[in-house]
Amino acid sequence: MTTRRLGFSFLYFAPRIDARHDRWFDQLARHGYAGAELPVHDATDAELDHLAAATRSRGLGTTAVGFTTAATDPISPDPAIRRAAVAHLGRLCDKAARLGAKVLAGPMHSAYGVFSEQPPTTDERARCVDVLRAAGEHGKRLGVTLAIEPLNRFECYFLNTAADCSALVRAVGHPNVQGTLDTHHAHIEERSVAAAIRASAGTLGHVQLSENHRGTPGTGQIDFAAAIRELDAIGYDGWLVIEAFSRQDPAFGSALRIWRALDDGAESVIAAGAAIVRSAI
């Protein structure tokens, strides 16, 4: 049995976290969480310093989450944009390190929500490999691992499956570049979540446990106990992060196409996530 570190994604609340969210760190500690996953894309140094102190004071660790945009797209044919991508990923690593996080997860392989209207190409893959390798070297200097996340076809065209993510990580060939598996995206794209986990063996650096509807875990179609058993079978010993979304930040909820209430409040989601992982032990 591997040791599980349970985290909770604060993207549930908003894409930018500050002192107004401190009370939820207390709830994580009360429910036995080991840490919080915190978005760093737009975070200021002052916000990061506050969050680092707030989590530390409650005995919590941290992971970080970030993404790339059209202006920092690792697969762009424009060399200037790819250089901007390397610099941007480096800044995200800097922010993760300032937060005290050793894992920076997210769809950092290509610009979020940008579509070519064609399948991914070998040239795009080669560009991505070069950018991620350079970013991995920056992460190595800071002790931060980039964990790139495949997304479903409605959010991304470049990287959709666990097998393709594993192949990309192996092509990058850098110890500070690994893969992320999110059960929500896997539920859409894979023949089975269990098979996706097996396809990730040897390259998996991070896991997000998220329902098919992105609401309270345990109220949808994902078999979390089966997923955790498969993770144990491949020897995965990283974070298990509960990820759910809401309209607590209306603009962010709309950006993620969350149109209805998916839960009974943040504490119910936090409690349900902890219960799911405890029941799998």
C-alpha positions as CSV (number, residue, x, y, z in Angstrom):
1,M,0.0,0.0,0.0
2,T,1.4,3.4,-1.0
3,T,1.2,6.4,1.2
4,R,-1.5,8.8,0.0
5,R,-1.1,12.6,0.3
6,L,-4.6,14.1,-0.1
7,G,-4.9,17.6,-1.5
8,F,-7.8,19.9,-2.4
9,S,-7.9,22.2,-5.4
10,F,-8.7,25.8,-4.6
11,L,-9.8,26.3,-8.2
12,Y,-13.1,25.3,-6.7
13,F,-13.2,28.9,-5.3
14,A,-11.5,31.0,-7.9
15,P,-8.6,31.2,-10.3
16,R,-6.8,33.6,-7.8
17,I,-6.6,32.8,-4.1
18,D,-5.8,35.2,-1.3
19,A,-6.4,35.8,2.4
20,R,-10.2,35.7,2.0
21,H,-9.9,32.0,1.5
22,D,-7.8,31.3,4.6
23,R,-10.7,29.7,6.6
24,W,-10.8,26.9,4.1
25,F,-7.3,25.8,5.0
26,D,-8.7,25.2,8.5
27,Q,-11.3,23.0,7.0
28,L,-8.7,21.0,5.1
29,A,-6.7,20.4,8.3
30,R,-9.9,19.4,10.1
31,H,-10.8,16.8,7.5
32,G,-7.3,15.3,7.4
33,Y,-6.0,16.7,4.2
34,A,-2.2,16.9,3.7
35,G,-2.3,20.0,1.4
36,A,-3.9,22.5,-0.9
37,E,-3.5,22.8,-4.7
38,L,-3.2,26.5,-5.5
39,P,-3.4,28.4,-8.8
40,V,-0.4,30.5,-9.4
41,H,-0.9,31.9,-12.9
42,D,-1.9,35.4,-11.8
43,A,-0.7,35.3,-8.2
44,T,1.5,38.1,-6.9
45,D,4.6,37.5,-4.8
46,A,2.7,39.0,-1.8
47,E,-0.2,36.6,-2.3
48,L,2.2,33.6,-2.7
49,D,4.0,34.5,0.5
50,H,0.8,34.8,2.4
51,L,-0.5,31.5,1.1
52,A,2.8,29.8,1.9
53,A,2.6,31.0,5.5
54,A,-1.1,30.3,5.8
55,T,-0.7,26.7,4.7
56,R,2.5,26.1,6.7
57,S,0.9,27.4,9.9
58,R,-1.8,24.7,9.6
59,G,0.6,21.9,8.8
60,L,-0.4,21.7,5.2
61,G,1.7,21.2,2.1
62,T,1.0,22.7,-1.3
63,T,1.0,21.9,-5.0
64,A,0.6,24.4,-7.7
65,V,-1.5,24.6,-10.9
66,G,-0.9,26.7,-14.0
67,F,-1.5,26.8,-17.8
68,T,-0.3,28.4,-21.0
69,T,-2.1,30.9,-23.3
70,A,-2.0,31.8,-27.0
71,A,0.8,34.3,-26.2
72,T,2.9,31.6,-24.5
73,D,1.9,28.5,-26.5
74,P,4.6,25.8,-26.5
75,I,3.5,24.4,-29.8
76,S,3.3,27.6,-31.8
77,P,5.2,27.8,-35.1
78,D,6.4,31.2,-34.0
79,P,9.8,31.0,-32.3
80,A,9.2,34.2,-30.4
81,I,6.0,32.7,-28.9
82,R,7.9,29.5,-28.0
83,R,10.6,31.5,-26.2
84,A,7.8,33.3,-24.4
85,A,6.4,29.9,-23.4
86,V,9.8,28.8,-21.9
87,A,9.9,32.1,-20.0
88,H,6.3,31.8,-18.8
89,L,6.7,28.2,-17.6
90,G,9.9,29.3,-15.8
91,R,7.9,32.0,-14.0
92,L,5.2,29.5,-13.1
93,C,8.0,27.3,-11.6
94,D,9.3,30.3,-9.7
95,K,5.9,30.9,-8.3
96,A,5.4,27.3,-7.3
97,A,8.8,27.3,-5.5
98,R,7.9,30.5,-3.7
99,L,4.7,28.8,-2.6
100,G,6.7,25.8,-1.3
101,A,5.2,23.5,-3.9
102,K,7.3,20.8,-5.5
103,V,4.7,19.9,-8.2
104,L,3.3,22.3,-10.8
105,A,0.4,20.7,-12.6
106,G,-1.8,21.7,-15.5
107,P,-2.2,21.8,-19.2
108,M,1.2,23.4,-19.9
109,H,1.7,21.5,-23.2
110,S,-0.3,23.9,-25.4
111,A,-2.5,27.0,-25.1
112,Y,-5.7,26.3,-23.2
113,G,-8.8,26.5,-25.3
114,V,-7.0,27.3,-28.6
115,F,-7.8,25.0,-31.5
116,S,-6.1,24.6,-34.9
117,E,-9.2,22.8,-36.2
118,Q,-6.8,19.9,-37.2
119,P,-5.4,17.0,-35.4
120,P,-2.0,17.5,-33.7
121,T,1.1,17.3,-35.9
122,T,4.5,15.9,-35.5
123,D,6.0,19.4,-35.8
124,E,3.8,20.6,-32.9
125,R,4.9,17.6,-30.8
126,A,8.6,18.4,-31.5
127,R,8.1,22.0,-30.5
128,C,6.4,21.0,-27.3
129,V,9.2,18.6,-26.5
130,D,11.8,21.3,-26.8
131,V,9.9,23.8,-24.7
132,L,9.1,21.3,-22.0
133,R,12.6,20.1,-21.8
134,A,13.9,23.7,-21.3
135,A,11.2,24.3,-18.7
136,G,12.1,21.1,-16.9
137,E,15.6,22.3,-16.6
138,H,14.4,25.5,-15.0
139,G,12.2,23.4,-12.7
140,K,15.1,21.2,-11.7
141,R,17.1,24.1,-10.4
142,L,14.2,25.0,-8.2
143,G,13.2,21.5,-7.1
144,V,9.8,21.8,-9.0
145,T,8.4,19.1,-11.3
146,L,6.1,20.1,-14.1
147,A,3.2,17.6,-14.4
148,I,1.5,18.1,-17.7
149,E,-2.2,17.4,-17.9
150,P,-4.1,15.9,-20.9
151,L,-7.5,17.5,-21.3
152,N,-10.7,16.4,-23.0
153,R,-11.3,17.1,-26.7
154,F,-13.6,20.1,-25.9
155,E,-10.9,22.0,-24.1
156,C,-7.8,20.9,-26.0
157,Y,-6.8,19.2,-29.3
158,F,-3.1,18.6,-28.7
159,L,-3.1,16.2,-25.8
160,N,-6.2,14.2,-24.8
161,T,-5.1,10.7,-23.6
162,A,-3.0,9.2,-20.9
163,A,-1.0,7.1,-23.5
164,D,-0.2,10.2,-25.6
165,C,0.8,12.1,-22.4
166,S,3.1,9.2,-21.4
167,A,4.7,9.2,-24.8
168,L,5.2,12.9,-24.7
169,V,6.8,12.7,-21.3
170,R,9.2,10.0,-22.5
171,A,10.1,12.0,-25.5
172,V,10.9,15.0,-23.3
173,G,13.1,12.7,-21.3
174,H,13.6,15.1,-18.3
175,P,13.1,13.9,-14.7
176,N,11.3,17.2,-13.9
177,V,8.7,16.7,-16.5
178,Q,6.0,14.1,-15.7
179,G,2.3,13.6,-16.5
180,T,-0.9,14.3,-14.7
181,L,-4.0,12.1,-14.8
182,D,-7.4,13.8,-14.1
183,T,-10.2,11.3,-13.8
184,H,-12.8,13.8,-15.3
185,H,-10.9,14.1,-18.6
186,A,-10.0,10.4,-18.6
187,H,-13.7,9.6,-18.1
188,I,-14.4,11.4,-21.4
189,E,-11.4,10.4,-23.5
190,E,-10.4,6.9,-22.4
191,R,-11.9,3.4,-22.8
192,S,-11.5,3.1,-19.1
193,V,-9.9,5.1,-16.3
194,A,-8.1,2.0,-15.1
195,A,-6.6,1.5,-18.5
196,A,-5.5,5.1,-18.6
197,I,-3.8,4.7,-15.2
198,R,-1.9,1.6,-16.5
199,A,-0.9,3.5,-19.6
200,S,0.6,6.2,-17.3
201,A,2.9,3.8,-15.4
202,G,6.4,5.2,-15.1
203,T,5.5,8.7,-16.2
204,L,2.8,9.7,-13.8
205,G,3.7,12.6,-11.4
206,H,0.3,13.9,-10.3
207,V,-3.4,12.8,-9.9
208,Q,-6.5,14.9,-9.8
209,L,-9.7,13.0,-8.6
210,S,-12.6,14.7,-10.3
211,E,-16.2,13.6,-11.1
212,N,-17.5,13.3,-14.6
213,H,-19.8,16.3,-13.9
214,R,-17.0,18.1,-11.9
215,G,-19.2,18.3,-8.8
216,T,-19.1,16.6,-5.4
217,P,-16.9,13.4,-5.7
218,G,-19.0,10.3,-5.2
219,T,-22.1,11.7,-6.8
220,G,-21.3,10.8,-10.4
221,Q,-20.0,8.0,-12.6
222,I,-16.3,7.8,-11.5
223,D,-15.3,4.7,-9.6
224,F,-12.7,6.3,-7.4
225,A,-12.0,3.2,-5.4
226,A,-11.1,1.3,-8.6
227,A,-8.9,4.2,-9.7
228,I,-7.1,4.3,-6.4
229,R,-6.5,0.5,-6.6
230,E,-5.0,0.9,-10.0
231,L,-2.8,3.7,-8.8
232,D,-1.6,1.5,-6.0
233,A,-0.9,-1.3,-8.5
234,I,1.4,0.9,-10.6
235,G,3.2,2.1,-7.4
236,Y,2.0,5.7,-7.7
237,D,3.0,7.6,-4.5
238,G,2.3,11.2,-5.3
239,W,-0.6,13.5,-4.5
240,L,-4.3,12.7,-4.8
241,V,-6.0,16.1,-5.3
242,I,-9.7,16.4,-5.1
243,E,-10.8,18.7,-7.9
244,A,-14.3,20.1,-8.2
245,F,-15.6,23.3,-9.7
246,S,-18.4,25.8,-8.9
247,R,-19.8,29.2,-9.7
248,Q,-18.4,30.8,-6.5
249,D,-16.4,33.0,-9.0
250,P,-19.1,33.5,-11.6
251,A,-16.8,34.5,-14.5
252,F,-14.5,31.5,-13.8
253,G,-17.5,29.2,-13.6
254,S,-18.8,30.4,-16.9
255,A,-15.3,30.0,-18.5
256,L,-15.4,26.3,-17.4
257,R,-19.1,25.9,-18.6
258,I,-20.4,25.4,-15.1
259,W,-24.0,26.4,-15.4
260,R,-25.6,24.9,-12.3
261,A,-24.9,24.2,-8.6
262,L,-23.0,20.9,-8.5
263,D,-22.7,20.5,-4.7
264,D,-24.1,21.7,-1.4
265,G,-21.2,24.0,-0.6
266,A,-17.4,23.8,-0.2
267,E,-17.4,21.9,3.1
268,S,-19.5,19.1,1.6
269,V,-17.1,18.7,-1.3
270,I,-14.1,18.7,1.1
271,A,-15.7,16.1,3.4
272,A,-16.8,13.9,0.5
273,G,-13.3,13.9,-1.0
274,A,-11.7,12.9,2.2
275,A,-14.3,10.1,2.8
276,I,-13.7,8.7,-0.7
277,V,-9.9,8.4,-0.2
278,R,-10.3,7.0,3.4
279,S,-12.8,4.4,2.2
280,A,-10.3,3.2,-0.4
281,I,-7.6,2.3,2.2
